[in-house]
Amino acid sequence: MEPTLWAQKQFGQAHLNDPRRTQRLVALAASLAEQPGVPVSKLIISPAEMEGAYRFIRNEQIKAEDIAEAGFYVTAQEALEQQTLLALEDTTSLSYSHRSIRD
């Protein structure tokens, strides 16, 4: 799926108390999906867009839970449309208690 369409589908209905915040979230998600692993400072060319992105990231009124909830809702809706749903789990655990700390 094209990154902009994916971002709109995943986050376009996020309740962030201001439609401009939701638009910014969709734009950031699309940019990050287009270039995974690239820092925000390298994703955005325009100084105004970069300032907007950093304001969004620093905004204490935007809760990670609200962003996650939008994605959870879309995932749940898509799961309801499937005849078969596999719930896979990785139960691997690692223990390094046998290792000693060395100076």
The first five atom37 places (N, CA, C, CB, O) and aatype in JSON, in Angstrom:
{
  "aatype": [12, 6, 14, 16, 10, 17, 0, 5, 11, 5, 13, 7, 5, 0, 8, 10, 2, 3, 14, 1, 1, 16, 5, 1, 10, 19, 0, 10, 0, 0, 15, 10, 0, 6, 5, 14, 7, 19, 14, 19, 15, 11, 10, 9, 9, 15, 14, 0, 6, 12, 6, 7, 0, 18, 1, 13, 9, 1, 2, 6, 5, 9, 11, 0, 6, 3, 9, 0, 6, 0, 7, 13, 18, 19, 16, 0, 5, 6, 0, 10, 6, 5, 5, 16, 10, 10, 0, 10, 6, 3, 16, 16, 15, 10, 15, 18, 15, 8, 1, 15, 9, 1, 3],
  "atom_mask": [
    [1, 1, 1, 1, 1],
    [1, 1, 1, 1, 1],
    [1, 1, 1, 1, 1],
    [1, 1, 1, 1, 1],
    [1, 1, 1, 1, 1],
    [1, 1, 1, 1, 1],
    [1, 1, 1, 1, 1],
    [1, 1, 1, 1, 1],
    [1, 1, 1, 1, 1],
    [1, 1, 1, 1, 1],
    [1, 1, 1, 1, 1],
    [1, 1, 1, 0, 1],
    [1, 1, 1, 1, 1],
    [1, 1, 1, 1, 1],
    [1, 1, 1, 1, 1],
    [1, 1, 1, 1, 1],
    [1, 1, 1, 1, 1],
    [1, 1, 1, 1, 1],
    [1, 1, 1, 1, 1],
    [1, 1, 1, 1, 1],
    [1, 1, 1, 1, 1],
    [1, 1, 1, 1, 1],
    [1, 1, 1, 1, 1],
    [1, 1, 1, 1, 1],
    [1, 1, 1, 1, 1],
    [1, 1, 1, 1, 1],
    [1, 1, 1, 1, 1],
    [1, 1, 1, 1, 1],
    [1, 1, 1, 1, 1],
    [1, 1, 1, 1, 1],
    [1, 1, 1, 1, 1],
    [1, 1, 1, 1, 1],
    [1, 1, 1, 1, 1],
    [1, 1, 1, 1, 1],
    [1, 1, 1, 1, 1],
    [1, 1, 1, 1, 1],
    [1, 1, 1, 0, 1],
    [1, 1, 1, 1, 1],
    [1, 1, 1, 1, 1],
    [1, 1, 1, 1, 1],
    [1, 1, 1, 1, 1],
    [1, 1, 1, 1, 1],
    [1, 1, 1, 1, 1],
    [1, 1, 1, 1, 1],
    [1, 1, 1, 1, 1],
    [1, 1, 1, 1, 1],
    [1, 1, 1, 1, 1],
    [1, 1, 1, 1, 1],
    [1, 1, 1, 1, 1],
    [1, 1, 1, 1, 1],
    [1, 1, 1, 1, 1],
    [1, 1, 1, 0, 1],
    [1, 1, 1, 1, 1],
    [1, 1, 1, 1, 1],
    [1, 1, 1, 1, 1],
    [1, 1, 1, 1, 1],
    [1, 1, 1, 1, 1],
    [1, 1, 1, 1, 1],
    [1, 1, 1, 1, 1],
    [1, 1, 1, 1, 1],
    [1, 1, 1, 1, 1],
    [1, 1, 1, 1, 1],
    [1, 1, 1, 1, 1],
    [1, 1, 1, 1, 1],
    [1, 1, 1, 1, 1],
    [1, 1, 1, 1, 1],
    [1, 1, 1, 1, 1],
    [1, 1, 1, 1, 1],
    [1, 1, 1, 1, 1],
    [1, 1, 1, 1, 1],
    [1, 1, 1, 0, 1],
    [1, 1, 1, 1, 1],
    [1, 1, 1, 1, 1],
    [1, 1, 1, 1, 1],
    [1, 1, 1, 1, 1],
    [1, 1, 1, 1, 1],
    [1, 1, 1, 1, 1],
    [1, 1, 1, 1, 1],
    [1, 1, 1, 1, 1],
    [1, 1, 1, 1, 1],
    [1, 1, 1, 1, 1],
    [1, 1, 1, 1, 1],
    [1, 1, 1, 1, 1],
    [1, 1, 1, 1, 1],
    [1, 1, 1, 1, 1],
    [1, 1, 1, 1, 1],
    [1, 1, 1, 1, 1],
    [1, 1, 1, 1, 1],
    [1, 1, 1, 1, 1],
    [1, 1, 1, 1, 1],
    [1, 1, 1, 1, 1],
    [1, 1, 1, 1, 1],
    [1, 1, 1, 1, 1],
    [1, 1, 1, 1, 1],
    [1, 1, 1, 1, 1],
    [1, 1, 1, 1, 1],
    [1, 1, 1, 1, 1],
    [1, 1, 1, 1, 1],
    [1, 1, 1, 1, 1],
    [1, 1, 1, 1, 1],
    [1, 1, 1, 1, 1],
    [1, 1, 1, 1, 1],
    [1, 1, 1, 1, 1]
  ],
  "atom_positions": [
    [[0.84, -1.18, 0.0], [0.0, 0.0, 0.0], [0.89, 1.24, 0.0], [-0.96, 0.0, 1.22], [1.91, 1.29, 0.69]],
    [[0.5, 2.21, -0.76], [1.24, 3.47, -0.88], [1.28, 4.15, 0.5], [0.57, 4.41, -1.95], [0.26, 4.2, 1.19]],
    [[2.45, 4.69, 0.92], [2.61, 5.24, 2.27], [1.57, 6.29, 2.68], [3.95, 5.83, 2.39], [1.11, 6.28, 3.82]],
    [[1.21, 7.19, 1.78], [0.24, 8.23, 2.14], [-1.13, 7.62, 2.4], [0.15, 9.29, 1.04], [-1.81, 8.01, 3.35]],
    [[-1.53, 6.67, 1.56], [-2.82, 6.0, 1.78], [-2.81, 5.19, 3.07], [-3.16, 5.07, 0.59], [-3.78, 5.2, 3.83]],
    [[-1.7, 4.5, 3.32], [-1.57, 3.73, 4.56], [-1.68, 4.65, 5.78], [-0.23, 2.97, 4.59], [-2.43, 4.35, 6.71]],
    [[-0.95, 5.75, 5.77], [-0.96, 6.68, 6.9], [-2.35, 7.26, 7.13], [0.05, 7.81, 6.68], [-2.79, 7.4, 8.27]],
    [[-3.04, 7.6, 6.04], [-4.39, 8.14, 6.16], [-5.33, 7.1, 6.76], [-4.92, 8.6, 4.78], [-6.16, 7.41, 7.62]],
    [[-5.2, 5.86, 6.31], [-6.06, 4.79, 6.82], [-5.77, 4.53, 8.29], [-5.86, 3.5, 6.0], [-6.7, 4.37, 9.09]],
    [[-4.49, 4.47, 8.66], [-4.12, 4.15, 10.04], [-4.42, 5.28, 11.03], [-2.66, 3.83, 10.1], [-4.89, 5.03, 12.13]],
    [[-4.15, 6.52, 10.62], [-4.17, 7.61, 11.59], [-5.13, 8.74, 11.26], [-2.81, 8.17, 11.72], [-5.24, 9.7, 12.03]],
    [[-5.81, 8.65, 10.13], [-6.7, 9.73, 9.71], [-7.86, 9.99, 10.64], [0.0, 0.0, 0.0], [-8.45, 11.07, 10.62]],
    [[-8.2, 9.0, 11.47], [-9.31, 9.16, 12.42], [-8.81, 9.35, 13.86], [-10.23, 7.95, 12.35], [-9.6, 9.25, 14.8]],
    [[-7.54, 9.63, 14.03], [-7.0, 9.83, 15.38], [-7.65, 11.05, 16.02], [-5.45, 10.01, 15.35], [-7.83, 12.09, 15.38]],
    [[-8.01, 10.91, 17.28], [-8.65, 12.01, 18.02], [-7.58, 12.76, 18.81], [-9.77, 11.47, 18.99], [-7.22, 12.38, 19.92]],
    [[-7.08, 13.83, 18.21], [-6.01, 14.62, 18.83], [-6.48, 16.02, 19.2], [-4.8, 14.71, 17.89], [-5.66, 16.91, 19.45]],
    [[-7.79, 16.24, 19.23], [-8.43, 17.49, 19.65], [-8.2, 18.67, 18.72], [-7.94, 17.86, 21.0], [-8.51, 19.81, 19.07]],
    [[-7.66, 18.42, 17.55], [-7.47, 19.48, 16.55], [-7.18, 18.79, 15.23], [-6.31, 20.48, 16.96], [-6.22, 18.02, 15.13]],
    [[-7.99, 19.05, 14.2], [-7.76, 18.36, 12.92], [-6.38, 18.62, 12.33], [-8.81, 18.79, 11.93], [-5.87, 17.8, 11.57]],
    [[-5.77, 19.75, 12.66], [-4.42, 20.03, 12.15], [-3.4, 19.07, 12.74], [-4.01, 21.48, 12.47], [-2.44, 18.7, 12.07]],
    [[-3.61, 18.66, 13.98], [-2.71, 17.68, 14.61], [-2.83, 16.34, 13.89], [-3.03, 17.52, 16.12], [-1.83, 15.67, 13.63]],
    [[-4.07, 15.96, 13.59], [-4.28, 14.69, 12.89], [-3.64, 14.74, 11.51], [-5.79, 14.38, 12.77], [-3.02, 13.77, 11.08]],
    [[-3.78, 15.86, 10.82], [-3.15, 16.02, 9.5], [-1.63, 15.92, 9.61], [-3.55, 17.37, 8.87], [-0.98, 15.31, 8.77]],
    [[-1.08, 16.52, 10.65], [0.37, 16.47, 10.85], [0.82, 15.03, 11.14], [0.79, 17.4, 12.02], [1.84, 14.58, 10.62]],
    [[0.04, 14.32, 11.95], [0.35, 12.92, 12.25], [0.36, 12.09, 10.97], [-0.66, 12.35, 13.25], [1.28, 11.3, 10.75]],
    [[-0.66, 12.26, 10.14], [-0.74, 11.51, 8.88], [0.47, 11.83, 8.0], [-2.05, 11.83, 8.13], [1.07, 10.93, 7.42]],
    [[0.82, 13.1, 7.9], [1.96, 13.5, 7.06], [3.27, 12.92, 7.6], [2.05, 15.04, 7.0], [4.08, 12.42, 6.82]],
    [[3.46, 12.97, 8.92], [4.68, 12.41, 9.51], [4.75, 10.9, 9.31], [4.75, 12.75, 11.0], [5.79, 10.36, 8.94]],
    [[3.63, 10.22, 9.54], [3.6, 8.77, 9.37], [3.9, 8.38, 7.93], [2.24, 8.2, 9.8], [4.63, 7.42, 7.68]],
    [[3.35, 9.12, 6.99], [3.6, 8.83, 5.57], [5.07, 9.04, 5.24], [2.72, 9.74, 4.67], [5.67, 8.21, 4.55]],
    [[5.66, 10.12, 5.73], [7.08, 10.38, 5.47], [7.96, 9.3, 6.08], [7.48, 11.75, 6.04], [8.9, 8.83, 5.44]],
    [[7.64, 8.9, 7.31], [8.43, 7.85, 7.96], [8.26, 6.5, 7.26], [8.02, 7.72, 9.43], [9.2, 5.72, 7.19]],
    [[7.07, 6.23, 6.74], [6.83, 4.98, 6.02], [7.55, 4.96, 4.67], [5.33, 4.76, 5.81], [7.99, 3.91, 4.21]],
    [[7.67, 6.13, 4.05], [8.37, 6.21, 2.77], [9.87, 5.98, 2.92], [8.13, 7.57, 2.12], [10.52, 5.43, 2.04]],
    [[10.41, 6.42, 4.07], [11.85, 6.32, 4.3], [12.12, 5.79, 5.71], [12.55, 7.69, 4.09], [12.58, 6.55, 6.56]],
    [[11.84, 4.51, 5.96], [12.03, 3.97, 7.3], [13.47, 4.11, 7.78], [11.62, 2.5, 7.33], [14.42, 3.93, 7.01]],
    [[13.62, 4.45, 9.05], [14.95, 4.57, 9.64], [15.61, 5.91, 9.44], [0.0, 0.0, 0.0], [16.67, 6.17, 10.01]],
    [[15.0, 6.78, 8.65], [15.58, 8.1, 8.4], [15.1, 9.05, 9.51], [15.18, 8.66, 6.98], [13.91, 9.09, 9.8]],
    [[16.01, 9.8, 10.15], [15.57, 10.73, 11.2], [14.68, 11.84, 10.63], [16.79, 11.35, 11.89], [14.78, 12.2, 9.46]],
    [[13.8, 12.36, 11.49], [12.87, 13.42, 11.08], [13.63, 14.59, 10.46], [12.04, 13.91, 12.27], [13.17, 15.19, 9.49]],
    [[14.79, 14.91, 11.02], [15.56, 16.05, 10.5], [16.0, 15.85, 9.05], [16.78, 16.27, 11.37], [16.26, 16.83, 8.35]],
    [[16.07, 14.6, 8.6], [16.46, 14.33, 7.21], [15.26, 14.1, 6.3], [17.37, 13.11, 7.16], [15.39, 14.15, 5.07]],
    [[14.09, 13.85, 6.88], [12.88, 13.57, 6.09], [12.29, 14.82, 5.47], [11.84, 12.91, 6.96], [11.77, 14.79, 4.35]],
    [[12.38, 15.92, 6.19], [11.62, 17.11, 5.84], [12.56, 18.18, 5.31], [10.83, 17.64, 7.06], [13.56, 18.51, 5.93]],
    [[12.22, 18.72, 4.16], [13.06, 19.72, 3.51], [12.73, 21.12, 3.99], [12.91, 19.63, 1.99], [13.62, 21.9, 4.32]],
    [[11.46, 21.45, 4.03], [11.01, 22.8, 4.36], [11.24, 23.11, 5.84], [9.53, 22.97, 4.0], [10.88, 22.31, 6.69]],
    [[11.85, 24.27, 6.15], [12.02, 24.66, 7.56], [10.68, 24.76, 8.3], [12.75, 25.99, 7.64], [10.6, 24.41, 9.48]],
    [[9.65, 25.22, 7.63], [8.33, 25.34, 8.26], [7.77, 23.95, 8.6], [7.34, 26.1, 7.34], [7.21, 23.75, 9.68]],
    [[7.93, 22.99, 7.68], [7.47, 21.63, 7.94], [8.26, 20.99, 9.08], [7.59, 20.77, 6.67], [7.7, 20.27, 9.91]],
    [[9.56, 21.26, 9.11], [10.38, 20.7, 10.17], [9.97, 21.26, 11.53], [11.87, 20.98, 9.91], [9.85, 20.52, 12.5]],
    [[9.75, 22.56, 11.59], [9.3, 23.18, 12.85], [7.96, 22.6, 13.27], [9.21, 24.71, 12.69], [7.75, 22.32, 14.45]],
    [[7.05, 22.42, 12.31], [5.74, 21.83, 12.61], [5.88, 20.41, 13.14], [0.0, 0.0, 0.0], [5.17, 20.02, 14.07]],
    [[6.78, 19.64, 12.55], [6.99, 18.26, 13.0], [7.54, 18.24, 14.43], [7.96, 17.53, 12.06], [7.08, 17.46, 15.26]],
    [[8.51, 19.09, 14.72], [9.07, 19.13, 16.07], [8.06, 19.65, 17.08], [10.33, 19.99, 16.09], [8.03, 19.19, 18.22]],
    [[7.24, 20.61, 16.69], [6.17, 21.09, 17.59], [5.2, 19.95, 17.9], [5.4, 22.29, 16.96], [4.77, 19.79, 19.04]],
    [[4.88, 19.16, 16.88], [3.99, 18.02, 17.07], [4.61, 17.03, 18.06], [3.69, 17.32, 15.72], [3.95, 16.58, 19.0]],
    [[5.88, 16.7, 17.85], [6.56, 15.72, 18.69], [6.67, 16.21, 20.14], [7.96, 15.42, 18.13], [6.53, 15.41, 21.07]],
    [[6.91, 17.5, 20.33], [7.08, 18.05, 21.68], [5.76, 18.37, 22.37], [7.91, 19.3, 21.61], [5.76, 18.63, 23.58]],
    [[4.65, 18.36, 21.66], [3.36, 18.78, 22.2], [2.89, 17.82, 23.29], [2.32, 18.87, 21.08], [2.59, 16.65, 23.01]],
    [[2.82, 18.3, 24.52], [2.42, 17.46, 25.65], [0.94, 17.13, 25.63], [2.77, 18.16, 26.95], [0.5, 16.22, 26.34]],
    [[0.15, 17.83, 24.82], [-1.28, 17.54, 24.73], [-1.55, 16.35, 23.8], [-2.04, 18.77, 24.23], [-2.66, 15.82, 23.78]],
    [[-0.56, 15.94, 23.05], [-0.7, 14.78, 22.17], [-0.16, 13.57, 22.91], [0.06, 15.0, 20.8], [1.03, 13.5, 23.23]],
    [[-1.03, 12.64, 23.18], [-0.67, 11.45, 23.95], [-0.4, 10.27, 23.01], [-1.79, 11.08, 24.95], [-1.12, 10.05, 22.04]],
    [[0.64, 9.54, 23.31], [0.97, 8.35, 22.51], [-0.2, 7.38, 22.48], [2.22, 7.65, 23.08], [-0.42, 6.7, 21.47]],
    [[-0.95, 7.31, 23.57], [-2.09, 6.4, 23.64], [-3.14, 6.76, 22.59], [-2.72, 6.43, 25.04], [-3.77, 5.87, 22.01]],
    [[-3.34, 8.05, 22.34], [-4.33, 8.49, 21.35], [-3.9, 8.1, 19.94], [-4.54, 10.01, 21.44], [-4.73, 7.72, 19.11]],
    [[-2.61, 8.19, 19.68], [-2.09, 7.79, 18.37], [-2.21, 6.27, 18.22], [-0.6, 8.24, 18.2], [-2.67, 5.77, 17.2]],
    [[-1.81, 5.55, 19.26], [-1.87, 4.08, 19.21], [-3.31, 3.6, 19.06], [-1.25, 3.48, 20.48], [-3.58, 2.66, 18.32]],
    [[-4.24, 4.25, 19.76], [-5.65, 3.84, 19.7], [-6.18, 3.89, 18.27], [-6.5, 4.73, 20.6], [-6.96, 3.02, 17.86]],
    [[-5.78, 4.89, 17.52], [-6.22, 4.99, 16.12], [-5.75, 3.77, 15.33], [-5.69, 6.29, 15.47], [-6.52, 3.18, 14.57]],
    [[-4.5, 3.39, 15.52], [-3.97, 2.21, 14.83], [-4.61, 0.92, 15.32], [0.0, 0.0, 0.0], [-4.87, 0.02, 14.52]],
    [[-4.86, 0.82, 16.63], [-5.5, -0.38, 17.18], [-6.89, -0.55, 16.58], [-5.59, -0.29, 18.71], [-7.29, -1.66, 16.23]],
    [[-7.63, 0.55, 16.47], [-9.0, 0.49, 15.95], [-9.0, -0.04, 14.51], [-9.67, 1.88, 16.01], [-9.79, -0.92, 14.17]],
    [[-8.11, 0.51, 13.69], [-8.04, 0.07, 12.28], [-7.67, -1.41, 12.21], [-7.01, 0.93, 11.5], [-8.24, -2.15, 11.42]],
    [[-6.71, -1.83, 13.02], [-6.3, -3.23, 13.03], [-7.45, -4.14, 13.45], [-5.1, -3.43, 13.97], [-7.66, -5.2, 12.86]],
    [[-8.2, -3.73, 14.48], [-9.34, -4.53, 14.93], [-10.41, -4.63, 13.85], [-9.94, -3.92, 16.21], [-10.99, -5.7, 13.65]],
    [[-10.67, -3.53, 13.15], [-11.66, -3.55, 12.07], [-11.22, -4.49, 10.95], [-11.88, -2.13, 11.52], [-12.04, -5.24, 10.41]],
    [[-9.95, -4.45, 10.61], [-9.45, -5.35, 9.56], [-9.51, -6.8, 10.0], [-8.0, -4.97, 9.19], [-9.79, -7.69, 9.19]],
    [[-9.26, -7.06, 11.28], [-9.33, -8.44, 11.79], [-10.75, -8.98, 11.71], [-8.83, -8.49, 13.24], [-10.94, -10.17, 11.43]],
    [[-11.74, -8.13, 11.94], [-13.14, -8.56, 11.87], [-13.54, -9.02, 10.46], [-14.06, -7.44, 12.32], [-14.46, -9.81, 10.3]],
    [[-12.84, -8.51, 9.46], [-13.17, -8.83, 8.07], [-12.55, -10.15, 7.61], [-12.71, -7.71, 7.17], [-12.85, -10.61, 6.51]],
    [[-11.71, -10.76, 8.43], [-11.0, -11.97, 8.03], [-11.75, -13.22, 8.5], [-9.57, -11.97, 8.61], [-12.3, -13.24, 9.6]],
    [[-11.76, -14.26, 7.66], [-12.36, -15.53, 8.07], [-11.47, -16.26, 9.06], [-12.61, -16.41, 6.84], [-11.95, -16.86, 10.02]],
    [[-10.17, -16.2, 8.82], [-9.21, -16.88, 9.68], [-8.19, -15.86, 10.16], [-8.51, -18.06, 8.94], [-7.68, -15.06, 9.37]],
    [[-7.91, -15.9, 11.44], [-6.94, -14.98, 12.01], [-5.95, -15.8, 12.83], [-7.63, -13.88, 12.89], [-6.34, -16.51, 13.75]],
    [[-4.68, -15.69, 12.51], [-3.65, -16.4, 13.25], [-3.1, -15.49, 14.32], [-2.52, -16.89, 12.31], [-2.72, -14.35, 14.04]],
    [[-3.06, -15.97, 15.56], [-2.49, -15.22, 16.67], [-1.16, -15.88, 17.03], [-3.48, -15.17, 17.91], [-1.13, -16.84, 17.8]],
    [[-0.09, -15.36, 16.49], [1.24, -15.94, 16.69], [1.92, -15.25, 17.86], [2.09, -15.82, 15.42], [1.74, -14.06, 18.09]],
    [[2.71, -16.01, 18.59], [3.4, -15.45, 19.75], [4.81, -16.01, 19.81], [2.63, -15.76, 21.06], [5.03, -17.21, 19.6]],
    [[5.75, -15.15, 20.08], [7.13, -15.57, 20.27], [7.38, -15.6, 21.77], [8.15, -14.61, 19.53], [7.39, -14.55, 22.42]],
    [[7.58, -16.78, 22.32], [7.77, -16.9, 23.77], [9.24, -17.02, 24.14], [7.0, -18.1, 24.3], [9.57, -17.43, 25.26]],
    [[10.11, -16.68, 23.22], [11.55, -16.74, 23.49], [11.91, -15.76, 24.6], [12.36, -16.43, 22.21], [11.42, -14.63, 24.62]],
    [[12.75, -16.2, 25.51], [13.27, -15.28, 26.52], [14.78, -15.5, 26.62], [12.57, -15.5, 27.92], [15.28, -16.6, 26.4]],
    [[15.47, -14.45, 26.96], [16.93, -14.51, 27.07], [17.32, -14.2, 28.51], [17.61, -13.51, 26.09], [16.73, -13.34, 29.15]],
    [[18.31, -14.9, 28.99], [18.81, -14.65, 30.33], [20.33, -14.56, 30.26], [18.36, -15.78, 31.33], [21.0, -15.45, 29.73]],
    [[20.85, -13.49, 30.79], [22.3, -13.29, 30.84], [22.8, -13.32, 32.28], [22.69, -11.97, 30.16], [23.86, -12.76, 32.59]],
    [[22.05, -13.95, 33.17], [22.42, -13.96, 34.58], [23.72, -14.72, 34.84], [21.3, -14.58, 35.41], [24.36, -14.5, 35.87]],
    [[24.12, -15.59, 33.93], [25.37, -16.34, 34.09], [26.6, -15.49, 33.76], [25.35, -17.57, 33.19], [27.72, -15.9, 34.04]],
    [[26.38, -14.33, 33.19], [27.5, -13.45, 32.81], [27.89, -12.6, 34.01], [27.11, -12.55, 31.6], [27.04, -12.13, 34.76]],
    [[29.18, -12.39, 34.18], [29.65, -11.53, 35.26], [30.04, -10.17, 34.7], [30.84, -12.18, 36.01], [30.4, -10.05, 33.53]],
    [[29.97, -9.18, 35.54], [30.36, -7.82, 35.14], [31.87, -7.68, 35.35], [29.58, -6.72, 35.95], [32.38, -7.98, 36.43]],
    [[32.55, -7.24, 34.31], [34.0, -7.07, 34.4], [34.34, -5.61, 34.22], [34.73, -7.94, 33.35], [33.72, -4.9, 33.42]],
    [[35.33, -5.16, 34.95], [35.78, -3.77, 34.83], [36.68, -3.6, 33.64], [36.5, -3.31, 36.08], [37.15, -2.5, 33.38]]
  ]
}
